[in-house]
Amino acid sequence: MDELARLVELCGKLGAAPAQAEAMAKQLLKRADQLAIERNKTREECMAYLLRLLIQGNAGVVPPEFSAGKDDLKE
């Protein structure tokens, strides 16, 4: 099974409809490549980071890097 198919399967198991799971999987692949270039990291490290975010988000957990404190919000 190739990487795209495995990601589609994972997204489906997390509750995404088939078309949505495929779109999500393609975006994960694309973003992992982008992050690898931007952050000078391996593609595997970036994919692991994105998958961690995906799993945490699905569980309703907001990672610390996405938490905004009161001082961070400006009107």
Backbone bond lengths (Angstrom), bond angles and torsions (degrees), N, CA, C in turn:
res aa  C-N    CA-C-N  psi(-1)  N-CA   C-N-CA  omega(-1)  CA-C   N-CA-C  phi
1 M - - - 1.458 - - 1.535 107.73 -
2 D 1.318 116.79 132.12 1.457 119.58 -178.14 1.534 110.90 -81.91
3 E 1.319 114.34 172.07 1.470 121.00 -174.91 1.534 112.12 -60.10
4 L 1.318 117.21 -44.43 1.460 120.32 -179.87 1.526 110.41 -60.47
5 A 1.322 116.88 -46.60 1.463 120.55 -179.35 1.522 111.51 -61.75
6 R 1.315 116.51 -39.16 1.470 120.28 179.27 1.524 110.77 -66.51
7 L 1.324 117.17 -39.99 1.465 120.38 178.42 1.523 111.45 -68.85
8 V 1.328 116.82 -38.45 1.469 120.75 176.58 1.527 108.94 -60.73
9 E 1.315 116.05 -44.17 1.463 120.31 178.98 1.530 111.04 -61.62
10 L 1.324 117.27 -44.46 1.467 121.14 179.16 1.524 111.20 -61.24
11 C 1.312 116.55 -47.84 1.471 120.50 -179.88 1.525 110.74 -61.78
12 G 1.321 116.82 -37.39 1.456 120.86 176.48 1.519 111.65 -64.40
13 K 1.325 116.66 -41.34 1.460 120.61 178.63 1.533 111.84 -66.19
14 L 1.319 115.79 -24.24 1.469 120.32 177.99 1.526 111.78 -85.14
15 G 1.336 116.77 -0.44 1.453 120.22 173.35 1.515 116.74 111.58
16 A 1.308 118.22 2.11 1.463 120.58 -179.76 1.535 110.05 -78.34
17 A 1.313 115.41 142.38 1.461 120.93 173.39 1.530 108.29 -65.61
18 P 1.329 119.14 157.13 1.468 121.18 -175.69 1.533 115.00 -51.20
19 A 1.314 118.27 -47.72 1.474 120.13 -179.46 1.524 110.69 -66.34
20 Q 1.316 116.24 -40.31 1.459 120.84 178.96 1.530 110.22 -67.03
21 A 1.323 117.78 -40.13 1.461 121.76 179.19 1.523 110.92 -60.93
22 E 1.321 116.29 -40.56 1.468 119.56 179.13 1.528 111.01 -67.27
23 A 1.328 117.14 -41.98 1.466 120.89 178.55 1.528 110.41 -63.56
24 M 1.315 116.23 -42.96 1.470 120.40 179.32 1.524 110.85 -62.68
25 A 1.326 116.55 -43.55 1.461 121.23 -179.10 1.528 110.87 -62.18
26 K 1.311 116.63 -43.51 1.468 120.45 178.54 1.526 111.18 -63.27
27 Q 1.324 116.83 -39.37 1.463 120.29 178.37 1.528 111.35 -67.55
28 L 1.318 117.46 -37.99 1.464 120.47 176.40 1.522 110.93 -60.64
29 L 1.322 116.63 -44.76 1.465 120.41 178.66 1.527 111.37 -62.25
30 K 1.318 115.81 -45.14 1.460 120.76 -179.27 1.523 111.33 -63.99
31 R 1.333 116.08 -44.26 1.467 119.91 -177.20 1.527 111.02 -69.89
32 A 1.316 117.96 -34.71 1.467 120.15 177.15 1.527 110.28 -61.38
33 D 1.327 116.39 -41.80 1.461 119.78 177.30 1.527 111.34 -63.96
34 Q 1.340 116.78 -42.56 1.460 120.98 179.49 1.530 111.30 -62.94
35 L 1.326 116.43 -46.73 1.466 120.45 -178.99 1.522 111.52 -63.64
36 A 1.315 117.00 -37.55 1.464 120.70 179.53 1.525 110.35 -58.61
37 I 1.317 116.24 -40.97 1.463 120.66 179.18 1.530 110.36 -72.72
38 E 1.333 116.50 -48.59 1.465 121.06 -177.00 1.523 112.77 -61.59
39 R 1.314 116.76 -40.04 1.471 121.04 -173.17 1.517 113.89 -102.96
40 N 1.320 115.98 1.74 1.463 121.31 -178.76 1.530 111.21 53.45
41 K 1.316 115.43 47.29 1.469 123.22 179.36 1.527 107.81 -119.75
42 T 1.309 115.60 169.00 1.458 117.93 176.43 1.521 108.92 -75.26
43 R 1.316 114.86 155.59 1.463 120.57 177.94 1.521 110.11 -61.13
44 E 1.327 116.23 -36.48 1.465 120.97 -179.55 1.528 111.38 -64.81
45 E 1.338 116.91 -41.76 1.470 120.46 177.17 1.525 110.61 -61.90
46 C 1.298 115.84 -41.90 1.464 120.63 -179.22 1.523 111.41 -68.28
47 M 1.323 117.17 -39.94 1.459 119.83 177.89 1.523 110.17 -65.58
48 A 1.320 117.36 -40.52 1.468 120.71 178.12 1.528 110.27 -60.42
49 Y 1.328 116.49 -42.35 1.465 121.59 177.99 1.529 110.52 -61.46
50 L 1.322 116.83 -46.89 1.466 120.49 -179.20 1.528 111.79 -65.36
51 L 1.313 116.80 -39.28 1.464 119.64 178.60 1.524 110.99 -66.84
52 R 1.320 116.63 -37.02 1.472 121.00 175.54 1.528 109.86 -60.96
53 L 1.334 116.69 -44.55 1.468 120.54 177.74 1.522 111.17 -62.50
54 L 1.326 116.39 -41.85 1.459 121.41 -179.96 1.528 110.84 -60.67
55 I 1.325 116.61 -47.97 1.460 121.28 -178.71 1.526 110.70 -65.87
56 Q 1.329 117.20 -43.55 1.465 120.04 178.70 1.523 111.08 -63.54
57 G 1.310 116.58 -43.50 1.462 120.71 179.21 1.513 111.89 -61.91
58 N 1.316 116.10 -40.93 1.455 120.55 178.57 1.527 111.10 -64.19
59 A 1.332 116.68 -30.60 1.462 121.79 179.57 1.532 111.82 -86.06
60 G 1.332 116.61 -2.49 1.460 120.14 179.57 1.514 114.28 82.69
61 V 1.329 116.58 15.63 1.462 121.57 -179.94 1.528 109.05 -95.21
62 V 1.324 116.05 129.07 1.464 120.36 177.20 1.527 107.72 -95.60
63 P 1.337 117.41 115.79 1.467 120.20 179.01 1.525 110.77 -61.84
64 P 1.333 117.09 149.46 1.465 120.48 -177.70 1.529 114.27 -53.81
65 E 1.331 117.56 -35.34 1.469 119.17 -178.38 1.525 112.94 -69.32
66 F 1.330 117.41 -11.25 1.455 121.30 178.01 1.522 112.92 -108.06
67 S 1.318 117.20 -1.12 1.464 120.67 179.20 1.516 109.09 -81.58
68 A 1.316 115.38 131.71 1.463 120.17 178.18 1.526 108.72 -106.78
69 G 1.300 116.08 128.50 1.454 120.26 174.81 1.512 109.96 -82.51
70 K 1.312 116.88 170.53 1.456 120.81 -179.84 1.526 111.57 -58.16
71 D 1.330 115.43 -38.26 1.467 119.57 -178.29 1.524 111.95 -70.74
72 D 1.335 117.40 -21.77 1.457 121.19 -178.03 1.523 112.67 -77.41
73 L 1.318 116.91 -19.54 1.459 121.21 -177.81 1.521 109.55 -91.20
74 K 1.295 115.52 123.01 1.466 120.16 179.83 1.500 108.83 -121.04
75 E 1.305 115.33 137.84 1.459 119.98 -179.45 1.503 111.44 -91.95
